[in-house]
Amino acid sequence: MLSVKNLCYSVGTKQLIKDLSFELHPGEFLAILGANGAGKTTLMHCLAGLNKPDSGEVLLGKHNIKSMNRIEIAQQMALVPQQQETAFAFSALEMVVMGKTPYLSTFDSPSAQDIEDARNVMKILDIGGLAKSDYNHLSGGERQLVLLARALLQSQKLLLLDEPTNHLDYRNRFQILSQVKRSCTESNTAVVAILHDPNLAQIYADKVLLLEHGKLLDFGCKQDVMTAENISRLYGLPITAHPIEQQQMFMPQNILTNSNSKIAIVTGESGSGKTTAITELIQHCLDINIKPKGILCPGKIKDGLRSSSEIINIATQERCEFSKRIDKLDSYTSTRFTFTKEGMALGNKALAPEEYTDGDVCIIDEIGPMELGAKGFGTLIAPLLAVDNTRHIWVVRPNLVTQVCRHWSLNKPLVIDCRDEDIQQKLLNFVTQ
C-alpha cells in the first residue's frame, strides 16, 4: 500500500529526514515513535504529499505520489492532523461530510447518502450527539474525534494519523485506536499513526518505526523492534519491560523507585585524579576476578587544563587518540574540544548495550555537556542503564552532577569525591554489593 525509498527532506540547510525507507501493506498498523523534534510530523507530511522530498520517493501502490494530483491522493489516503482550526462556523457533521469532497465535482453537493454515511461514522465513534455542535466550540479531544470520523469517511485504504490521541481522555484514546484497528482487520485499511506512548504501540501496532533525529533507528515487527534497549535510547530514559499476558509494558525505571541498575558518580575538577582513581579501581576489580567494561579517557594536562586525551576500551585494552583542545567552541560539540572519528568509533563499540549482560560493571570516563545534549555517547547511556542488574560508574565534573542526575532521572546515586581518602574502598564496596 505504501512504499518509502531513500527519502530525504530538508528545510534550508537543515536535513530533517535522512535516507528513510520502509514498506506498509494493506491491513497493517504502523506506529511511529520518536522524541519531540525527531521529524515525525515532517515525515507524515512527506507521506501525504504536503512536503516535497529532496530525494527518494513515496509510492502509493505502484504510483509515485509526485505524479498524482491532490484529488487522486485524497481518494487514496486521509490525513488526521494534530489540530485543525476553521474560520467558518461549521457543525461537526458538516466537518465529517467534508470527507466526501475528493469524490465530488466542483459544483456537486453531498448527497443524502453521504450525510447518512457521515452520521453512521460519528455514531461508531460515539460522537453522534455532537452532529449539530459548532466545531470551533468543541474541546480538543472532541475535535480530534470529528477529524478521525472525517478521515474514515474519506478513505478506508490508508489513514495517516498525526498524534491521534492528543487531547483525548483515557477512554477515548482506546476508543479511537480500537476503531482504527478495527478498520485494519475488517476493511484491510493500512494505518500510519504517530504515537507518544510505547505501550499504545505495543497494544495496537503490527509494525513499529523508531525515528531518531530524522534517521531510522529501527523498523519492523513490534516484537523485534519494541525492546527496552531501543525505547531507552529513543527517549533517553532508562526503561524496563514488564511482561503482562504475553505483552511487554514499558515503564521508566525511576518511577519504580527500585531500579535494578546501580550508579556511582566519581566527581572532581580537571586534573584532580579522577581517571587515576578509576584506573586503580579497574586493577582492584581484576584482582578479585571482576572484569569491568566501558571507556577510560586519560588526558594530558597543560597549564592546569586538559589539552588532549586518549580513549581506552577497558574490556579489550584497545586505545587511540580521542580529543584535542582548540581555541574556540566547536560547532558540533559545543565545547573547546574536537573528537576523532576513530576515538568515537572505539567508544561506541565499548559502550554498545548489546555487549553488556546481567551483573556487568560499566565505567564511563567521563559524562559531560555533549552527552547531556544527546551527542557524544549520550544516546547509549539510557539503554545501558536498562540492562538488568548492571552497575555503573560515571566520571562527572562537579558543576554537572545535579544536571546529570536530573537528565537521567537518577534515584539517589552514590556520589564520591575523588579526593576522598577511602575512595577505593567505597568503589570496591559498590561493585561487589
C-alpha positions in Angstrom: 0.0 0.0 0.0 2.8 2.4 0.9 6.5 2.2 0.0 9.1 4.8 1.1 12.5 4.6 -0.6 15.6 6.5 0.5 13.5 9.6 1.5 15.4 12.8 2.3 13.9 16.2 3.2 15.5 19.4 4.2 14.4 22.9 5.2 17.2 25.3 4.2 20.5 23.7 5.2 18.9 21.6 7.9 18.2 18.0 6.9 15.1 16.8 8.8 14.6 13.3 7.2 17.7 11.3 6.2 17.6 8.3 3.8 14.4 6.7 5.2 13.0 3.5 3.7 10.1 1.3 4.8 7.0 -0.5 3.5 3.4 -0.9 4.7 0.9 -3.5 3.4 -2.9 -3.3 3.4 -4.4 -4.2 6.8 -1.2 -3.3 8.7 -1.0 -0.7 11.6 2.4 1.1 11.7 3.2 3.1 14.8 5.9 5.8 14.5 7.6 6.6 17.8 10.2 9.3 18.5 11.2 12.1 20.8 10.0 15.6 20.3 11.7 17.1 17.3 12.6 13.7 15.8 10.9 14.6 12.5 7.7 12.6 12.9 5.2 15.2 11.6 7.6 16.2 8.9 7.7 12.6 7.7 3.9 12.4 7.9 3.6 15.5 5.6 6.0 13.9 3.2 3.8 10.7 3.1 0.8 12.9 2.4 2.5 14.8 -0.4 2.4 18.1 1.5 6.2 18.2 1.7 8.3 17.7 -1.5 11.3 15.5 -0.8 14.8 16.5 -1.8 15.3 12.9 -3.0 13.8 9.5 -2.7 10.2 8.6 -3.4 6.9 7.8 -1.8 4.8 5.2 -3.6 1.1 4.7 -3.1 0.6 1.2 -4.6 2.7 1.5 -7.7 2.2 5.2 -8.2 4.8 7.8 -7.2 3.0 10.4 -5.2 4.8 13.2 -7.2 2.8 12.2 -10.3 -0.6 12.3 -8.5 -2.8 15.4 -8.1 -4.3 16.3 -4.7 -7.7 14.7 -5.6 -6.1 11.4 -6.5 -4.0 11.4 -3.3 -7.1 12.3 -1.2 -9.0 9.4 -2.7 -6.2 7.0 -1.6 -5.4 8.3 1.8 -6.8 10.6 4.6 -4.7 12.6 7.0 -5.8 13.4 10.5 -3.7 16.4 11.7 -2.9 17.1 15.4 -5.4 20.0 15.3 -7.4 22.0 12.7 -9.0 25.4 13.0 -11.7 26.7 10.7 -12.6 30.2 10.0 -16.3 29.2 9.5 -18.9 28.1 11.9 -19.2 24.5 10.5 -21.1 22.0 12.5 -19.4 18.8 13.5 -21.5 16.9 11.0 -20.5 19.3 8.2 -16.8 18.8 9.0 -17.3 15.0 8.8 -19.2 15.2 5.5 -16.2 17.1 4.0 -14.5 13.6 3.9 -16.6 13.1 0.7 -15.1 16.2 -1.0 -12.5 14.3 -3.1 -15.3 12.3 -4.8 -17.5 15.4 -5.7 -17.1 17.5 -8.8 -16.7 21.3 -8.4 -20.4 22.2 -8.3 -21.7 19.0 -6.6 -23.2 18.9 -3.1 -23.1 15.9 -0.8 -25.9 13.5 -1.3 -28.4 12.3 1.4 -26.4 9.1 1.4 -23.2 11.0 2.1 -24.8 12.7 5.0 -26.2 9.4 6.4 -22.8 7.7 6.0 -21.2 10.6 8.0 -23.8 10.2 10.7 -23.1 6.5 10.9 -19.3 7.0 11.3 -19.9 9.5 14.0 -22.1 7.0 15.8 -19.4 4.4 15.6 -17.0 6.8 17.3 -19.7 7.6 19.9 -19.9 11.3 18.9 -23.3 11.2 17.2 -24.6 13.7 19.8 -22.1 16.3 18.5 -23.6 16.4 15.0 -25.2 19.9 15.4 -22.4 21.4 17.6 -20.2 24.2 16.3 -16.9 22.5 15.5 -14.9 25.6 16.8 -16.6 25.3 20.2 -15.7 21.7 20.7 -13.0 20.6 23.1 -9.6 19.5 21.6 -10.5 15.8 22.2 -13.9 16.2 20.6 -12.4 17.9 17.5 -9.9 15.0 17.2 -12.7 12.5 17.1 -14.5 14.6 14.5 -11.4 14.7 12.3 -11.0 10.9 12.6 -14.6 10.4 11.6 -14.0 12.6 8.5 -10.9 10.6 7.7 -12.7 7.3 8.0 -15.4 8.6 5.7 -12.8 9.8 3.2 -10.7 6.7 2.8 -10.6 3.2 4.0 -7.4 2.5 2.1 -4.7 4.4 4.0 -5.0 6.5 7.2 -2.3 8.9 8.3 -2.8 9.9 12.0 -0.6 12.6 13.4 -0.8 12.1 17.2 -4.4 10.9 17.1 -4.6 10.5 20.9 -3.5 14.1 21.6 -6.1 15.9 23.8 -8.0 12.7 24.4 -9.1 11.4 27.8 -8.2 7.9 28.9 -11.3 6.2 27.5 -11.2 7.9 24.1 -7.6 7.1 23.5 -8.6 3.4 23.4 -11.9 4.2 21.6 -10.0 5.9 18.7 -7.3 3.3 18.4 -9.7 0.4 18.7 -11.8 1.8 15.9 -8.7 2.3 13.7 -7.5 -1.2 14.4 -11.0 -2.5 13.5 -10.6 -0.8 10.1 -7.4 -2.6 9.6 -8.9 -6.0 10.3 -12.4 -5.5 8.8 -11.6 -3.2 5.9 -8.0 -4.0 5.2 -7.1 -0.4 5.9 -3.4 0.5 6.2 -2.6 2.9 9.1 0.3 5.1 9.9 0.0 6.6 13.4 2.4 8.9 15.3 2.1 7.8 18.9 3.8 9.1 22.1 3.1 6.1 24.3 5.1 3.0 23.5 2.5 0.9 25.4 -0.2 2.0 23.0 2.0 1.0 20.1 2.6 -2.4 21.8 -1.2 -2.9 22.1 -2.3 -1.8 18.6 0.6 -1.8 16.1 1.7 -4.6 13.8 4.9 -2.7 12.8 6.9 0.0 14.6 9.2 2.6 13.1 11.6 4.3 15.6 12.7 7.8 14.4 15.8 9.4 15.9 16.8 12.9 14.7 15.3 12.2 11.3 17.0 8.8 10.9 15.8 5.3 11.2 16.7 3.8 14.5 14.8 0.6 13.8 11.8 -0.7 11.8 9.9 -4.0 11.7 7.5 -6.2 13.6 6.8 -4.8 17.0 8.1 -8.0 18.7 11.5 -7.3 17.2 11.6 -3.5 17.5 10.0 -2.9 20.8 12.8 -3.7 23.2 13.8 -1.9 26.4 17.1 -1.0 24.8 15.5 0.6 21.8 12.9 2.5 23.8 15.5 3.6 26.3 17.7 5.0 23.5 14.8 6.6 21.7 13.7 8.7 24.6 16.9 9.0 26.6 15.3 7.4 29.7 16.1 4.1 31.3 13.2 1.8 30.6 12.3 -1.6 32.0 10.0 -4.0 30.1 7.5 -6.0 32.2 5.7 -9.0 30.6 1.9 -8.8 31.1 -0.2 -11.5 29.4 2.4 -12.1 26.7 2.8 -8.3 26.1 5.6 -6.0 27.2 4.7 -2.9 29.2 7.4 -0.3 29.2 7.9 1.7 32.4 10.6 4.3 33.2 12.9 2.8 35.9 12.8 5.8 38.2 9.0 5.5 38.6 9.5 2.0 40.0 11.7 3.5 42.8 13.7 0.3 43.0 15.7 0.4 39.7 17.9 -2.7 39.2 20.7 -0.5 37.9 23.1 1.0 40.4 25.1 4.1 39.8 28.1 5.7 41.4 29.4 9.1 40.3 33.1 10.0 40.8 33.5 13.7 40.7 36.3 16.2 40.8 37.8 19.1 38.9 40.1 18.7 35.9 43.4 17.3 36.9 42.2 16.2 40.4 42.9 12.5 39.7 39.5 11.1 38.6 40.9 8.9 35.9 43.8 7.8 38.1 41.2 6.6 40.7 39.3 4.7 38.1 42.5 3.1 36.8 43.3 1.9 40.3 39.7 0.5 40.7 40.0 -1.4 37.5 43.1 -3.2 38.7 41.5 -4.0 42.1 38.5 -5.4 40.2 40.7 -7.6 38.1 42.5 -8.9 41.2 39.2 -10.2 42.5 38.0 -11.6 39.1 35.6 -8.8 38.3 36.1 -7.7 34.6 34.7 -4.1 34.2 33.8 -2.8 30.8 33.4 0.7 29.3 35.9 3.5 28.5 38.8 5.2 30.2 40.0 8.6 28.9 43.4 9.5 30.3 44.3 13.1 29.5 47.3 15.3 29.2 47.3 18.4 31.4 48.9 21.7 30.2 48.7 24.9 32.2 46.1 23.3 34.6 43.8 22.4 31.7 43.3 19.1 29.8 45.0 19.6 26.4 44.2 16.2 24.8 43.2 12.7 25.7 43.3 9.0 24.6 40.4 6.6 24.8 40.7 3.0 26.0 38.3 0.2 25.7 38.6 -1.2 29.2 37.5 -4.8 28.2 39.9 -5.2 25.2 42.6 -2.6 26.0 42.2 -1.1 22.5 43.3 2.6 22.6 43.7 5.5 20.2 43.7 9.3 20.2 40.4 10.8 21.3 40.3 14.5 21.8 42.3 17.7 21.4 41.7 21.2 22.9 41.0 24.1 20.4 41.0 27.8 20.8 37.2 28.3 20.2 34.0 26.4 20.8 33.5 23.6 18.4 30.2 23.9 16.5 29.3 20.3 16.9 30.5 19.5 20.4 29.7 22.9 21.9 32.9 22.5 23.8 36.6 23.5 23.3 37.4 20.0 22.2 37.3 18.1 18.9 37.0 14.4 18.9 38.4 11.9 16.4 36.3 9.5 14.4 38.5 6.6 15.5 38.0 7.5 19.1 34.2 7.9 18.8 34.1 4.5 17.0 36.1 2.8 19.7 33.9 4.4 22.4 30.7 3.3 20.6 32.0 -0.2 20.4 33.0 -0.3 24.1 29.6 1.1 25.2 27.3 -0.9 22.9 24.4 -2.1 25.1 24.3 -5.5 23.5 27.8 -6.1 24.9 26.5 -5.9 28.5 24.8 -8.6 30.5 23.4 -9.2 34.0 25.9 -8.2 36.6 28.4 -6.3 34.4 30.2 -3.2 35.7 30.2 -0.3 33.2 32.6 2.6 33.5 32.3 5.9 31.6 35.1 8.4 31.9 33.5 10.9 31.5 30.0 12.2 31.0 29.9 15.8 30.0 28.0 18.5 28.1 27.9 16.5 24.8 26.2 13.6 26.5 23.7 15.9 28.1 22.9 17.3 24.6 22.4 13.8 23.2 25.7 13.9 21.4 28.9 12.0 22.0 27.9 8.8 23.8 24.6 10.3 25.1 22.2 8.1 23.2 23.9 4.9 24.6 23.5 5.8 28.3 19.8 5.1 28.8 20.0 1.7 27.0 23.0 0.8 29.2 21.0 1.7 32.3 18.2 -0.5 31.1 20.4 -3.7 31.2 19.2 -5.6 34.3 21.4 -5.7 37.4 24.3 -3.7 35.9 26.4 -1.4 38.0 27.6 1.9 36.5 30.5 4.2 37.5 30.4 7.6 35.8 33.0 10.3 36.0 31.3 13.7 36.1 32.6 17.3 36.7 31.2 18.8 40.0 29.2 21.5 38.2 27.4 18.9 36.1 26.5 16.3 38.8 23.0 17.8 39.5 22.2 18.2 35.9 23.3 14.7 35.1 21.1 13.3 37.9 18.1 15.2 36.7 18.7 14.4 33.0 18.7 10.6 33.5 16.3 10.7 36.5 18.8 9.0 38.8 17.4 8.0 42.2 20.0 8.8 44.9 23.2 7.7 43.2 26.4 7.2 45.2 28.4 10.4 44.7 32.2 10.2 45.6 34.7 13.0 45.6 37.9 11.6 44.0 39.9 13.3 46.8 38.3 11.1 49.5 40.9 9.0 51.3 38.7 5.9 51.2 37.5 6.3 47.6 38.9 2.8 46.6 37.1 1.1 49.4 33.8 2.9 48.6 34.1 1.9 44.9 35.0 -1.7 45.7 32.1 -2.0 48.1 29.9 -0.6 45.3 31.0 -3.1 42.7 30.8 -6.1 45.0 27.4 -5.4 46.6 
